[in-house]
Amino acid sequence: MVEFTYVITDEVGIHARPAGMLVKTASAYDSSVTLTVNGNTVDAKRLLSIMKLGAGKGQTAAFAIEGEDEEAAAEALKAFMQENL
């Protein structure tokens, strides 16, 4: 399992557009991807679950990736978060 955290810097947090892009990035891999914000954990491959988190600027997003391609998935998700959120 690969885990990492990222502090959200986007002014409006994880809103609809980047949430959709996050789901697309996570779904490109076979590994399971969970996202935890404020103690709430969701499947990062489900758009509505991510939207329900209400993740805002300054909050910490913790990812846990597990599966055959976990290293590649973690790198892609880290890059996505840095570029978009």
Biopython code that builds the backbone (N, CA, C, O; Angstrom):
import numpy as np
from Bio.PDB.StructureBuilder import StructureBuilder

atoms = [
    (1, "MET", "N", (0.837, -1.176, 0.000)),
    (1, "MET", "CA", (0.000, 0.000, 0.000)),
    (1, "MET", "C", (0.887, 1.247, 0.000)),
    (1, "MET", "O", (1.909, 1.307, 0.683)),
    (2, "VAL", "N", (0.466, 2.235, -0.785)),
    (2, "VAL", "CA", (1.170, 3.512, -0.850)),
    (2, "VAL", "C", (0.230, 4.575, -0.296)),
    (2, "VAL", "O", (-0.942, 4.637, -0.667)),
    (3, "GLU", "N", (0.756, 5.407, 0.593)),
    (3, "GLU", "CA", (-0.047, 6.478, 1.172)),
    (3, "GLU", "C", (0.685, 7.799, 1.018)),
    (3, "GLU", "O", (1.914, 7.847, 1.072)),
    (4, "PHE", "N", (-0.078, 8.880, 0.824)),
    (4, "PHE", "CA", (0.496, 10.213, 0.820)),
    (4, "PHE", "C", (-0.583, 11.219, 1.176)),
    (4, "PHE", "O", (-1.776, 10.935, 1.069)),
    (5, "THR", "N", (-0.150, 12.398, 1.600)),
    (5, "THR", "CA", (-1.092, 13.459, 1.926)),
    (5, "THR", "C", (-0.771, 14.690, 1.089)),
    (5, "THR", "O", (0.345, 14.865, 0.600)),
    (6, "TYR", "N", (-1.777, 15.529, 0.943)),
    (6, "TYR", "CA", (-1.613, 16.767, 0.192)),
    (6, "TYR", "C", (-2.520, 17.818, 0.819)),
    (6, "TYR", "O", (-3.698, 17.556, 1.065)),
    (7, "VAL", "N", (-1.980, 19.004, 1.078)),
    (7, "VAL", "CA", (-2.783, 20.102, 1.611)),
    (7, "VAL", "C", (-3.354, 20.865, 0.421)),
    (7, "VAL", "O", (-2.612, 21.346, -0.435)),
    (8, "ILE", "N", (-4.667, 20.970, 0.379)),
    (8, "ILE", "CA", (-5.359, 21.613, -0.734)),
    (8, "ILE", "C", (-5.072, 23.107, -0.736)),
    (8, "ILE", "O", (-5.256, 23.781, 0.277)),
    (9, "THR", "N", (-4.621, 23.624, -1.877)),
    (9, "THR", "CA", (-4.285, 25.043, -1.993)),
    (9, "THR", "C", (-5.256, 25.810, -2.879)),
    (9, "THR", "O", (-5.232, 27.041, -2.887)),
    (10, "ASP", "N", (-6.105, 25.119, -3.619)),
    (10, "ASP", "CA", (-7.085, 25.783, -4.483)),
    (10, "ASP", "C", (-8.074, 26.575, -3.625)),
    (10, "ASP", "O", (-8.544, 26.082, -2.600)),
    (11, "GLU", "N", (-8.382, 27.782, -4.042)),
    (11, "GLU", "CA", (-9.260, 28.678, -3.276)),
    (11, "GLU", "C", (-10.622, 28.078, -2.958)),
    (11, "GLU", "O", (-11.170, 28.326, -1.884)),
    (12, "VAL", "N", (-11.179, 27.289, -3.880)),
    (12, "VAL", "CA", (-12.509, 26.718, -3.650)),
    (12, "VAL", "C", (-12.464, 25.229, -3.317)),
    (12, "VAL", "O", (-13.507, 24.579, -3.246)),
    (13, "GLY", "N", (-11.290, 24.698, -3.118)),
    (13, "GLY", "CA", (-11.159, 23.302, -2.722)),
    (13, "GLY", "C", (-11.445, 22.346, -3.868)),
    (13, "GLY", "O", (-11.277, 22.691, -5.038)),
    (14, "ILE", "N", (-11.878, 21.146, -3.521)),
    (14, "ILE", "CA", (-12.180, 20.139, -4.537)),
    (14, "ILE", "C", (-13.620, 20.362, -4.990)),
    (14, "ILE", "O", (-14.561, 19.864, -4.371)),
    (15, "HIS", "N", (-13.777, 21.108, -6.061)),
    (15, "HIS", "CA", (-15.103, 21.376, -6.612)),
    (15, "HIS", "C", (-15.334, 20.460, -7.811)),
    (15, "HIS", "O", (-14.509, 19.590, -8.090)),
    (16, "ALA", "N", (-16.438, 20.645, -8.516)),
    (16, "ALA", "CA", (-16.895, 19.687, -9.529)),
    (16, "ALA", "C", (-15.863, 19.350, -10.607)),
    (16, "ALA", "O", (-15.606, 18.173, -10.861)),
    (17, "ARG", "N", (-15.274, 20.352, -11.236)),
    (17, "ARG", "CA", (-14.354, 20.081, -12.350)),
    (17, "ARG", "C", (-13.144, 19.262, -11.901)),
    (17, "ARG", "O", (-12.881, 18.206, -12.476)),
    (18, "PRO", "N", (-12.396, 19.723, -10.884)),
    (18, "PRO", "CA", (-11.247, 18.910, -10.488)),
    (18, "PRO", "C", (-11.643, 17.570, -9.865)),
    (18, "PRO", "O", (-10.882, 16.605, -9.944)),
    (19, "ALA", "N", (-12.817, 17.500, -9.252)),
    (19, "ALA", "CA", (-13.266, 16.218, -8.701)),
    (19, "ALA", "C", (-13.451, 15.210, -9.831)),
    (19, "ALA", "O", (-13.063, 14.048, -9.703)),
    (20, "GLY", "N", (-14.041, 15.654, -10.932)),
    (20, "GLY", "CA", (-14.221, 14.782, -12.091)),
    (20, "GLY", "C", (-12.887, 14.335, -12.667)),
    (20, "GLY", "O", (-12.714, 13.178, -13.047)),
    (21, "MET", "N", (-11.947, 15.273, -12.725)),
    (21, "MET", "CA", (-10.619, 14.938, -13.231)),
    (21, "MET", "C", (-9.895, 13.979, -12.285)),
    (21, "MET", "O", (-9.156, 13.102, -12.734)),
    (22, "LEU", "N", (-10.105, 14.143, -10.985)),
    (22, "LEU", "CA", (-9.500, 13.256, -9.993)),
    (22, "LEU", "C", (-10.039, 11.840, -10.167)),
    (22, "LEU", "O", (-9.274, 10.876, -10.138)),
    (23, "VAL", "N", (-11.346, 11.712, -10.348)),
    (23, "VAL", "CA", (-11.961, 10.403, -10.569)),
    (23, "VAL", "C", (-11.394, 9.765, -11.835)),
    (23, "VAL", "O", (-11.089, 8.572, -11.850)),
    (24, "LYS", "N", (-11.254, 10.554, -12.888)),
    (24, "LYS", "CA", (-10.716, 10.028, -14.146)),
    (24, "LYS", "C", (-9.283, 9.526, -13.957)),
    (24, "LYS", "O", (-8.916, 8.471, -14.476)),
    (25, "THR", "N", (-8.485, 10.279, -13.219)),
    (25, "THR", "CA", (-7.098, 9.872, -12.957)),
    (25, "THR", "C", (-7.057, 8.590, -12.137)),
    (25, "THR", "O", (-6.330, 7.658, -12.483)),
    (26, "ALA", "N", (-7.829, 8.531, -11.053)),
    (26, "ALA", "CA", (-7.840, 7.346, -10.190)),
    (26, "ALA", "C", (-8.368, 6.120, -10.930)),
    (26, "ALA", "O", (-7.870, 5.009, -10.745)),
    (27, "SER", "N", (-9.375, 6.331, -11.762)),
    (27, "SER", "CA", (-10.008, 5.222, -12.475)),
    (27, "SER", "C", (-9.136, 4.632, -13.578)),
    (27, "SER", "O", (-9.425, 3.547, -14.082)),
    (28, "ALA", "N", (-8.088, 5.327, -13.952)),
    (28, "ALA", "CA", (-7.186, 4.821, -14.984)),
    (28, "ALA", "C", (-6.317, 3.673, -14.473)),
    (28, "ALA", "O", (-5.597, 3.045, -15.249)),
    (29, "TYR", "N", (-6.385, 3.402, -13.176)),
    (29, "TYR", "CA", (-5.550, 2.363, -12.565)),
    (29, "TYR", "C", (-6.426, 1.286, -11.947)),
    (29, "TYR", "O", (-7.559, 1.547, -11.543)),
    (30, "ASP", "N", (-5.889, 0.072, -11.878)),
    (30, "ASP", "CA", (-6.625, -1.050, -11.299)),
    (30, "ASP", "C", (-6.633, -1.017, -9.778)),
    (30, "ASP", "O", (-7.525, -1.591, -9.153)),
    (31, "SER", "N", (-5.668, -0.366, -9.185)),
    (31, "SER", "CA", (-5.564, -0.305, -7.731)),
    (31, "SER", "C", (-6.769, 0.398, -7.108)),
    (31, "SER", "O", (-7.394, 1.258, -7.728)),
    (32, "SER", "N", (-7.076, 0.016, -5.881)),
    (32, "SER", "CA", (-8.123, 0.729, -5.151)),
    (32, "SER", "C", (-7.520, 2.026, -4.609)),
    (32, "SER", "O", (-6.371, 2.053, -4.169)),
    (33, "VAL", "N", (-8.309, 3.093, -4.648)),
    (33, "VAL", "CA", (-7.835, 4.404, -4.215)),
    (33, "VAL", "C", (-8.862, 4.984, -3.253)),
    (33, "VAL", "O", (-10.024, 5.173, -3.615)),
    (34, "THR", "N", (-8.432, 5.264, -2.032)),
    (34, "THR", "CA", (-9.329, 5.922, -1.089)),
    (34, "THR", "C", (-8.787, 7.301, -0.761)),
    (34, "THR", "O", (-7.580, 7.538, -0.779)),
    (35, "LEU", "N", (-9.710, 8.203, -0.462)),
    (35, "LEU", "CA", (-9.389, 9.580, -0.129)),
    (35, "LEU", "C", (-10.044, 9.895, 1.203)),
    (35, "LEU", "O", (-11.236, 9.652, 1.393)),
    (36, "THR", "N", (-9.251, 10.442, 2.133)),
    (36, "THR", "CA", (-9.767, 10.794, 3.454)),
    (36, "THR", "C", (-9.562, 12.278, 3.699)),
    (36, "THR", "O", (-8.457, 12.798, 3.544)),
    (37, "VAL", "N", (-10.644, 12.959, 4.084)),
    (37, "VAL", "CA", (-10.603, 14.368, 4.457)),
    (37, "VAL", "C", (-11.455, 14.517, 5.712)),
    (37, "VAL", "O", (-12.600, 14.066, 5.746)),
    (38, "ASN", "N", (-10.905, 15.143, 6.732)),
    (38, "ASN", "CA", (-11.627, 15.360, 8.001)),
    (38, "ASN", "C", (-12.196, 14.075, 8.591)),
    (38, "ASN", "O", (-13.296, 14.081, 9.144)),
    (39, "GLY", "N", (-11.461, 12.982, 8.478)),
    (39, "GLY", "CA", (-11.893, 11.718, 9.061)),
    (39, "GLY", "C", (-12.905, 10.944, 8.241)),
    (39, "GLY", "O", (-13.310, 9.851, 8.635)),
    (40, "ASN", "N", (-13.320, 11.488, 7.110)),
    (40, "ASN", "CA", (-14.274, 10.803, 6.233)),
    (40, "ASN", "C", (-13.520, 10.195, 5.054)),
    (40, "ASN", "O", (-12.807, 10.894, 4.334)),
    (41, "THR", "N", (-13.686, 8.889, 4.865)),
    (41, "THR", "CA", (-12.978, 8.169, 3.814)),
    (41, "THR", "C", (-13.950, 7.738, 2.731)),
    (41, "THR", "O", (-15.015, 7.189, 3.013)),
    (42, "VAL", "N", (-13.562, 7.997, 1.473)),
    (42, "VAL", "CA", (-14.405, 7.626, 0.335)),
    (42, "VAL", "C", (-13.565, 6.965, -0.746)),
    (42, "VAL", "O", (-12.337, 7.047, -0.744)),
    (43, "ASP", "N", (-14.257, 6.312, -1.665)),
    (43, "ASP", "CA", (-13.637, 5.728, -2.849)),
    (43, "ASP", "C", (-13.345, 6.871, -3.821)),
    (43, "ASP", "O", (-14.267, 7.565, -4.249)),
    (44, "ALA", "N", (-12.087, 7.073, -4.169)),
    (44, "ALA", "CA", (-11.693, 8.185, -5.036)),
    (44, "ALA", "C", (-12.074, 7.956, -6.498)),
    (44, "ALA", "O", (-11.768, 8.786, -7.354)),
    (45, "LYS", "N", (-12.731, 6.853, -6.784)),
    (45, "LYS", "CA", (-13.195, 6.596, -8.142)),
    (45, "LYS", "C", (-14.680, 6.916, -8.291)),
    (45, "LYS", "O", (-15.288, 6.603, -9.314)),
    (46, "ARG", "N", (-15.263, 7.542, -7.265)),
    (46, "ARG", "CA", (-16.693, 7.877, -7.273)),
    (46, "ARG", "C", (-16.874, 9.380, -7.072)),
    (46, "ARG", "O", (-16.575, 9.921, -6.008)),
    (47, "LEU", "N", (-17.364, 10.033, -8.108)),
    (47, "LEU", "CA", (-17.488, 11.487, -8.116)),
    (47, "LEU", "C", (-18.350, 12.023, -6.972)),
    (47, "LEU", "O", (-17.932, 12.939, -6.264)),
    (48, "LEU", "N", (-19.526, 11.474, -6.784)),
    (48, "LEU", "CA", (-20.412, 11.996, -5.741)),
    (48, "LEU", "C", (-19.818, 11.827, -4.350)),
    (48, "LEU", "O", (-20.021, 12.671, -3.477)),
    (49, "SER", "N", (-19.092, 10.747, -4.144)),
    (49, "SER", "CA", (-18.447, 10.540, -2.841)),
    (49, "SER", "C", (-17.425, 11.637, -2.568)),
    (49, "SER", "O", (-17.346, 12.156, -1.454)),
    (50, "ILE", "N", (-16.645, 11.987, -3.581)),
    (50, "ILE", "CA", (-15.640, 13.037, -3.414)),
    (50, "ILE", "C", (-16.319, 14.374, -3.160)),
    (50, "ILE", "O", (-15.872, 15.143, -2.310)),
    (51, "MET", "N", (-17.391, 14.658, -3.885)),
    (51, "MET", "CA", (-18.097, 15.924, -3.721)),
    (51, "MET", "C", (-18.688, 16.055, -2.315)),
    (51, "MET", "O", (-18.722, 17.152, -1.755)),
    (52, "LYS", "N", (-19.152, 14.947, -1.747)),
    (52, "LYS", "CA", (-19.749, 14.970, -0.409)),
    (52, "LYS", "C", (-18.727, 15.303, 0.681)),
    (52, "LYS", "O", (-19.100, 15.731, 1.773)),
    (53, "LEU", "N", (-17.434, 15.107, 0.384)),
    (53, "LEU", "CA", (-16.405, 15.420, 1.375)),
    (53, "LEU", "C", (-16.358, 16.912, 1.685)),
    (53, "LEU", "O", (-16.018, 17.305, 2.801)),
    (54, "GLY", "N", (-16.693, 17.734, 0.711)),
    (54, "GLY", "CA", (-16.635, 19.182, 0.907)),
    (54, "GLY", "C", (-15.234, 19.663, 1.246)),
    (54, "GLY", "O", (-15.067, 20.561, 2.072)),
    (55, "ALA", "N", (-14.236, 19.076, 0.620)),
    (55, "ALA", "CA", (-12.834, 19.402, 0.913)),
    (55, "ALA", "C", (-12.503, 20.817, 0.464)),
    (55, "ALA", "O", (-12.653, 21.155, -0.710)),
    (56, "GLY", "N", (-12.054, 21.640, 1.401)),
    (56, "GLY", "CA", (-11.753, 23.032, 1.100)),
    (56, "GLY", "C", (-10.281, 23.368, 1.237)),
    (56, "GLY", "O", (-9.461, 22.539, 1.631)),
    (57, "LYS", "N", (-9.973, 24.612, 0.898)),
    (57, "LYS", "CA", (-8.591, 25.096, 0.970)),
    (57, "LYS", "C", (-8.046, 24.929, 2.388)),
    (57, "LYS", "O", (-8.726, 25.212, 3.375)),
    (58, "GLY", "N", (-6.803, 24.462, 2.459)),
    (58, "GLY", "CA", (-6.130, 24.287, 3.733)),
    (58, "GLY", "C", (-6.362, 22.944, 4.396)),
    (58, "GLY", "O", (-5.693, 22.619, 5.377)),
    (59, "GLN", "N", (-7.296, 22.156, 3.884)),
    (59, "GLN", "CA", (-7.552, 20.841, 4.465)),
    (59, "GLN", "C", (-6.583, 19.824, 3.871)),
    (59, "GLN", "O", (-6.090, 19.982, 2.754)),
    (60, "THR", "N", (-6.327, 18.789, 4.643)),
    (60, "THR", "CA", (-5.407, 17.740, 4.204)),
    (60, "THR", "C", (-6.178, 16.586, 3.588)),
    (60, "THR", "O", (-7.102, 16.039, 4.190)),
    (61, "ALA", "N", (-5.778, 16.228, 2.378)),
    (61, "ALA", "CA", (-6.344, 15.081, 1.679)),
    (61, "ALA", "C", (-5.341, 13.939, 1.805)),
    (61, "ALA", "O", (-4.188, 14.064, 1.390)),
    (62, "ALA", "N", (-5.789, 12.826, 2.381)),
    (62, "ALA", "CA", (-4.920, 11.663, 2.560)),
    (62, "ALA", "C", (-5.360, 10.564, 1.593)),
    (62, "ALA", "O", (-6.520, 10.155, 1.580)),
    (63, "PHE", "N", (-4.421, 10.104, 0.797)),
    (63, "PHE", "CA", (-4.700, 9.055, -0.179)),
    (63, "PHE", "C", (-4.085, 7.744, 0.276)),
    (63, "PHE", "O", (-3.002, 7.725, 0.860)),
    (64, "ALA", "N", (-4.781, 6.648, 0.006)),
    (64, "ALA", "CA", (-4.253, 5.297, 0.226)),
    (64, "ALA", "C", (-4.532, 4.515, -1.053)),
    (64, "ALA", "O", (-5.680, 4.396, -1.482)),
    (65, "ILE", "N", (-3.483, 3.990, -1.650)),
    (65, "ILE", "CA", (-3.599, 3.270, -2.916)),
    (65, "ILE", "C", (-3.069, 1.866, -2.704)),
    (65, "ILE", "O", (-1.976, 1.678, -2.171)),
    (66, "GLU", "N", (-3.859, 0.869, -3.130)),
    (66, "GLU", "CA", (-3.431, -0.507, -2.941)),
    (66, "GLU", "C", (-3.783, -1.337, -4.162)),
    (66, "GLU", "O", (-4.927, -1.340, -4.619)),
    (67, "GLY", "N", (-2.785, -2.044, -4.687)),
    (67, "GLY", "CA", (-3.003, -2.910, -5.836)),
    (67, "GLY", "C", (-1.736, -3.086, -6.649)),
    (67, "GLY", "O", (-0.662, -2.622, -6.268)),
    (68, "GLU", "N", (-1.881, -3.760, -7.768)),
    (68, "GLU", "CA", (-0.730, -4.093, -8.610)),
    (68, "GLU", "C", (-0.004, -2.869, -9.150)),
    (68, "GLU", "O", (1.222, -2.878, -9.266)),
    (69, "ASP", "N", (-0.743, -1.822, -9.478)),
    (69, "ASP", "CA", (-0.131, -0.627, -10.065)),
    (69, "ASP", "C", (-0.145, 0.568, -9.106)),
    (69, "ASP", "O", (-0.243, 1.720, -9.530)),
    (70, "GLU", "N", (-0.046, 0.273, -7.816)),
    (70, "GLU", "CA", (-0.163, 1.319, -6.793)),
    (70, "GLU", "C", (0.903, 2.405, -6.901)),
    (70, "GLU", "O", (0.614, 3.577, -6.660)),
    (71, "GLU", "N", (2.114, 2.038, -7.254)),
    (71, "GLU", "CA", (3.183, 3.040, -7.358)),
    (71, "GLU", "C", (2.885, 4.034, -8.481)),
    (71, "GLU", "O", (3.012, 5.245, -8.298)),
    (72, "ALA", "N", (2.495, 3.519, -9.628)),
    (72, "ALA", "CA", (2.180, 4.392, -10.773)),
    (72, "ALA", "C", (0.955, 5.247, -10.466)),
    (72, "ALA", "O", (0.920, 6.430, -10.805)),
    (73, "ALA", "N", (-0.040, 4.656, -9.833)),
    (73, "ALA", "CA", (-1.251, 5.406, -9.482)),
    (73, "ALA", "C", (-0.928, 6.523, -8.498)),
    (73, "ALA", "O", (-1.433, 7.638, -8.632)),
    (74, "ALA", "N", (-0.092, 6.226, -7.512)),
    (74, "ALA", "CA", (0.275, 7.239, -6.515)),
    (74, "ALA", "C", (1.006, 8.401, -7.168)),
    (74, "ALA", "O", (0.734, 9.560, -6.855)),
    (75, "GLU", "N", (1.921, 8.104, -8.064)),
    (75, "GLU", "CA", (2.661, 9.168, -8.746)),
    (75, "GLU", "C", (1.729, 10.037, -9.591)),
    (75, "GLU", "O", (1.854, 11.262, -9.600)),
    (76, "ALA", "N", (0.798, 9.402, -10.300)),
    (76, "ALA", "CA", (-0.150, 10.150, -11.126)),
    (76, "ALA", "C", (-1.060, 11.022, -10.267)),
    (76, "ALA", "O", (-1.348, 12.163, -10.629)),
    (77, "LEU", "N", (-1.505, 10.500, -9.149)),
    (77, "LEU", "CA", (-2.390, 11.268, -8.264)),
    (77, "LEU", "C", (-1.650, 12.419, -7.589)),
    (77, "LEU", "O", (-2.201, 13.508, -7.430)),
    (78, "LYS", "N", (-0.409, 12.179, -7.195)),
    (78, "LYS", "CA", (0.396, 13.267, -6.610)),
    (78, "LYS", "C", (0.557, 14.391, -7.624)),
    (78, "LYS", "O", (0.375, 15.564, -7.296)),
    (79, "ALA", "N", (0.896, 14.030, -8.847)),
    (79, "ALA", "CA", (1.078, 15.032, -9.901)),
    (79, "ALA", "C", (-0.228, 15.778, -10.162)),
    (79, "ALA", "O", (-0.224, 16.997, -10.336)),
    (80, "PHE", "N", (-1.333, 15.059, -10.191)),
    (80, "PHE", "CA", (-2.626, 15.690, -10.414)),
    (80, "PHE", "C", (-2.928, 16.724, -9.320)),
    (80, "PHE", "O", (-3.317, 17.855, -9.610)),
    (81, "MET", "N", (-2.746, 16.324, -8.087)),
    (81, "MET", "CA", (-3.056, 17.216, -6.963)),
    (81, "MET", "C", (-2.178, 18.478, -7.023)),
    (81, "MET", "O", (-2.673, 19.586, -6.815)),
    (82, "GLN", "N", (-0.905, 18.314, -7.301)),
    (82, "GLN", "CA", (0.005, 19.463, -7.356)),
    (82, "GLN", "C", (-0.349, 20.406, -8.506)),
    (82, "GLN", "O", (-0.224, 21.623, -8.372)),
    (83, "GLU", "N", (-0.784, 19.858, -9.612)),
    (83, "GLU", "CA", (-1.089, 20.686, -10.783)),
    (83, "GLU", "C", (-2.470, 21.335, -10.721)),
    (83, "GLU", "O", (-2.680, 22.386, -11.325)),
    (84, "ASN", "N", (-3.416, 20.723, -9.999)),
    (84, "ASN", "CA", (-4.796, 21.171, -10.059)),
    (84, "ASN", "C", (-5.404, 21.649, -8.750)),
    (84, "ASN", "O", (-6.373, 22.409, -8.765)),
    (85, "LEU", "N", (-4.863, 21.227, -7.636)),
    (85, "LEU", "CA", (-5.475, 21.578, -6.364)),
    (85, "LEU", "C", (-4.444, 22.099, -5.361)),
    (85, "LEU", "O", (-4.797, 22.441, -4.233)),
]
sb = StructureBuilder()
sb.init_structure("model")
sb.init_model(0)
sb.init_chain("A")
sb.init_seg("    ")
for serial, (resi, resn, name, xyz) in enumerate(atoms, 1):
    if name == "N":
        sb.init_residue(resn, " ", resi, " ")
    sb.init_atom(name, np.array(xyz, "f"), 0.0, 1.0, " ", f" {name:<3s}", serial, name[0])
structure = sb.get_structure()
